[in-house]
Amino acid sequence: MTDRSDSAVPHEEASGAAPAQERLRRWRMVLGGEADGTGCGLSGRDAAMDGALAALYGGGGGGARPARGGRSAGLGASAPSVARWLGDIRTYFPSTVVQLMQRDAIDRLGLSALLLEPEMLEAVEADVHLVGTLLSLTKAMPETTRETARAVVRKVVEDIEKRLATRTRATVGGALDRSARVSRPRHRDIDWDRTIRANLKNYLPEFGTVVPERLVGYGRAGQSVKKEVVLCIDQSGSMAASVVYASVFGAVLASMRSLSTRLVVFDTAVVDLTEQLDDPVDVLFGTQLGGGTDINRALAYCQSRITRPADTVVVLISDLYEGGIRDGMLKRVAAMKASGVQFVALLALSDEGAPAYDREHAAALAALGAPAFACTPDLFPEVMAAAVEKRPIPVPDDVRPAVPGR
């Protein structure tokens, strides 16, 4: 079977078509022409979809060149043919499938160079992975393409903000208010759950009630900074999607007056991009995807900027493949936690599944009481809220934190 199984193939039910014939048509669309043993011919829209798939995943005809594994493909390195193909797949496939096929075209056929042409960028379907590819090409990007690239990146960033910003502000803002407890609250500010738990010893069974001798209430939101957040982001090539999401979240958190947010990116060098946090696009173009990794150096810089340890949350976003001093990295994490810092290690901040990561380092962090797990963007607000309130971090059910000996 060909690689077409990597991509969803839409289909149309042929009205009145016999079930057996329809089944053959679908198998023909999945298998492609190279492995076709169905005897089923294609025409019209089916033939056009098959051609678009064959150009990427199979033997596509004119302009073909060898792809990895000895297969051939029909896109070649021609900008006009790629532009036509991009138009075709947007016509025949839904947006999610288009994004997957674009990703495959970049990976399989080495089309990254074509993204340096403005007309190509205008034709592609923008997503987080495309942004990561563009950021890795910034050094080679000609001036004529740079503004188009920024527009593509901005569109993706605005879509992410639209989806996540309101919920993040509400969730983290609520946690900040709850973290400031008062002992003489107004009636409407009473935290009844904590008040009942604090007064269980005063339970009167004959009346079936608790006498609330001590009230626990929510603190009212003020303008002063209550918590400090440090996002420390690994900008190695494998972390591209995480860099995009972390930059957006950094900008959202920086917009909250009761938070002081710092954003630091690193490879073997450390760059503080806090001054650019008002525009996540500027943050992204300030990164430099690729290169080595020195987590110890990055954490040393973050540690030097912490002024209120008990009110600070440090979020390390990294696959933990350390090129620096391993023992030094772990000692810094231990020192920060001992001083009162809430420390969380996210192995990835993306929509994908379990990432590749250094299990030994993740286990060592877990042994220090620093949870290490992959996090989706939708879960990130709850993770931050728990860290702010110093509650157990909500690790997803399908993710088992690394533990020593595993």
ABEGO torsion letter per residue (X at the ends): XBAAAABBBBBBBBBGBBAAAAAAAAAAAAAEAAABAAGBBBBEAAAAAAAAAAAAABBAEBGBBBBBGGBBBAAEABAAAAAAAAAAAAAABBAAAAAAAAAAAAAAAGAAAAAABAAAAAABBBBAAAAAAAAAAAAABBAAAAAAAAAAAAAAAAAAAAAAAAAAAAAAAAAAAAABBBABBBAAABBAAAAAAAAAAABBAAAGBBBBABBBBBBBBBABBABBBBBBBBABAAAAAAAAAAAAAAAAAAABAABBBBBBBBBABBBBAAAAAABAAAAAAABBBEEBBBAAAAAAAAAAABABAAABBBBBBBAGBBABBAAAAAAAAAAAAAAGBBBBBBABBBABBBBBBBAAAAAAAAAAGBBBBBBBAAAAAAAAAAAAAGBBBBBBAABBBBBBGX
